[in-house]
């Protein structure tokens, strides 16, 4: 059955970009990711001492905070300030306006950013925190990558931008907490808002699959 019965015509503006168009490369990447973190990684780490990569985890969390802040600021500026998108009932925007073209390009970079986030699961495996590599955690990462493939391949950025911004905001808060918590006892007085983060995460779990880890996250 032709995919045209299920999807609209591909977005010409992103035609030929890496991991867009055919879903086969992305499906292969997701299958490799699942195999590594659920089968190969635990098998290799069996009987081995967990890796002590705290400085690397700290740098990763800081990198994620900065990137989430950048994407959130740019998405809000381009979509709601320059293009005047509606918050919840925005139509597909296929225009060639500079702000729209920038939004399409930035959405592809955000797509790559969410694939890079697979690194989080690899860190769990290397530290032998296999309880955090749950099926829901892995499924969440795969679904996010798949959703971004649809957005970039078929030009759905405008329709999903509000949800994308909310998701990025939650991740900004989460990774900020993970970074501060990883600093140790000296940062504990500044983490009084942990309970609010937990409430947000519980709300997200009721609405969609969880990331599969508690608020200890990438500590």
C-alpha positions in Angstrom: 0.0 0.0 0.0 1.4 3.4 -1.0 2.5 5.6 1.9 0.6 8.5 0.2 -2.6 7.1 1.6 -1.2 7.6 5.1 1.0 10.6 4.8 0.8 13.9 2.9 3.4 14.8 0.2 6.9 15.3 1.7 8.1 18.8 2.5 10.2 20.0 -0.4 12.0 22.4 2.0 13.7 19.5 3.8 14.1 17.2 0.9 17.4 15.3 0.9 18.3 16.2 4.5 20.0 13.5 6.7 17.5 11.0 8.2 14.5 12.5 6.4 12.4 11.1 3.6 12.5 7.3 3.7 11.8 5.9 7.2 14.1 3.0 6.7 17.4 4.6 7.9 15.7 5.9 11.1 14.1 2.5 11.7 17.5 0.9 11.4 19.0 3.4 13.8 16.2 2.8 16.3 16.6 -1.0 16.1 20.4 -0.6 16.7 19.8 1.7 19.7 17.3 -0.8 21.2 19.7 -3.7 20.6 22.7 -1.9 22.1 20.9 -0.7 25.3 18.7 -3.7 26.0 20.9 -6.6 24.7 24.5 -5.9 23.8 25.2 -3.3 26.5 24.0 -5.4 29.5 25.7 -8.5 28.1 29.1 -6.6 27.8 28.7 -5.1 31.2 27.8 -8.3 32.9 30.5 -9.1 35.5 32.3 -5.8 34.9 32.6 -2.9 37.3 30.4 0.1 36.5 32.2 2.9 34.8 32.8 6.0 36.9 31.9 8.8 34.5 30.6 11.4 36.8 32.5 14.3 35.1 31.2 13.2 31.7 27.6 13.0 33.0 27.9 16.4 34.6 29.1 17.9 31.2 26.3 16.1 29.4 23.7 17.5 31.7 25.1 21.0 31.3 25.2 20.6 27.5 21.5 19.5 27.5 20.5 22.5 29.7 22.1 24.9 27.3 20.7 23.3 24.2 17.2 23.0 25.6 17.3 26.7 26.5 18.5 27.7 23.0 15.9 25.6 21.2 13.1 26.8 23.5 14.0 30.5 23.0 14.3 30.1 19.2 11.1 28.1 18.8 9.1 30.7 20.8 10.7 33.6 18.9 10.2 32.2 15.4 6.8 30.6 15.9 4.9 32.9 18.2 6.7 36.2 17.9 7.7 36.5 14.3 5.1 34.2 12.6 2.3 34.8 15.1 1.2 31.1 15.3 -1.8 30.1 17.3 -1.0 28.1 20.4 -3.3 25.1 19.9 -5.0 25.4 16.5 -2.2 26.3 14.1 -2.5 25.1 10.5 0.4 23.7 8.4 2.8 26.5 7.4 4.3 25.7 3.9 5.4 29.3 3.3 8.9 30.4 2.4 9.1 33.2 4.9 12.5 33.6 6.5 11.2 32.8 10.0 9.4 29.7 8.7 12.5 28.4 6.8 14.6 29.0 9.9 12.0 27.0 11.9 12.2 24.1 9.5 16.0 24.1 9.7 15.9 24.4 13.5 13.4 21.5 13.7 15.9 19.3 11.8 18.7 20.2 14.3 16.2 19.5 17.1 15.6 16.1 15.5 19.3 15.4 15.6 19.5 16.7 19.2 16.8 14.2 20.3 18.7 11.4 18.6 21.9 12.5 20.4 19.8 12.1 23.6 20.1 8.4 23.2 23.5 8.9 24.9 21.6 9.2 28.2 20.6 5.5 28.0 24.2 4.5 27.1 25.4 6.2 30.2 22.9 4.2 32.3 24.2 1.0 30.7 27.9 1.9 31.4 27.0 2.7 35.0 25.0 -0.5 35.3 21.8 1.3 36.2 19.8 -1.2 34.2 16.6 -0.4 36.2 16.5 2.9 34.5 16.8 1.4 31.0 13.1 0.3 31.2 11.0 -0.5 28.2 9.1 2.7 28.7 12.3 4.7 28.8 13.6 3.2 25.5 10.1 3.5 23.9 9.9 7.2 24.8 13.2 8.0 23.1 12.1 6.0 20.0 8.7 7.7 19.8 10.3 11.2 20.1 12.7 10.5 17.3 9.9 9.1 15.1 7.7 12.2 15.8 10.5 14.5 14.8 11.0 12.5 11.6 7.4 13.1 10.7 7.6 16.8 11.5 10.7 17.4 9.4 9.8 15.1 6.6 6.2 16.3 6.2 6.5 19.9 7.3 4.3 19.5 10.5 6.5 21.9 12.6 3.8 24.6 12.9 1.1 22.2 14.0 3.2 20.6 16.7 5.2 23.6 17.8 3.3 24.3 21.1 3.8 20.7 22.2 7.4 20.8 21.2 8.0 24.0 23.3 6.3 22.5 26.3 8.3 19.3 26.0 11.5 21.3 25.7 10.6 23.4 28.7 10.1 20.2 30.8 13.4 18.8 29.7 15.1 22.1 30.4 13.9 22.0 34.0 14.7 18.3 34.3 18.3 18.6 33.1 18.8 21.7 35.2 17.9 19.6 38.2 20.1 16.7 37.1 23.1 19.0 36.7 22.6 20.7 40.1 22.0 17.4 41.8 25.2 16.0 40.3 27.2 18.7 41.9 26.7 17.0 45.3 25.7 18.3 48.8 26.8 21.9 48.1 23.8 22.2 45.6 21.2 20.6 47.8 19.9 23.9 49.3 19.0 25.1 45.8 16.9 22.0 45.0 13.9 22.8 47.1 11.8 22.7 43.9 12.4 18.9 43.4 8.9 18.1 44.5 7.4 20.3 41.8 9.6 18.5 39.2 8.3 15.2 40.5 4.7 16.5 40.1 5.3 17.5 36.5 6.9 14.2 35.7 3.9 12.3 37.2 1.6 14.5 35.0 3.6 13.6 31.9 3.4 9.9 32.8 -0.4 10.1 32.9 -0.4 11.6 29.4 2.2 9.5 27.6 5.0 6.9 28.2 7.5 7.8 30.9 11.2 8.2 30.5 11.6 5.3 32.8 13.7 6.9 35.5 13.1 8.7 38.7 14.1 12.3 39.6 17.7 11.0 40.3 18.0 11.0 36.5 21.6 11.5 35.2 23.2 12.1 38.6 
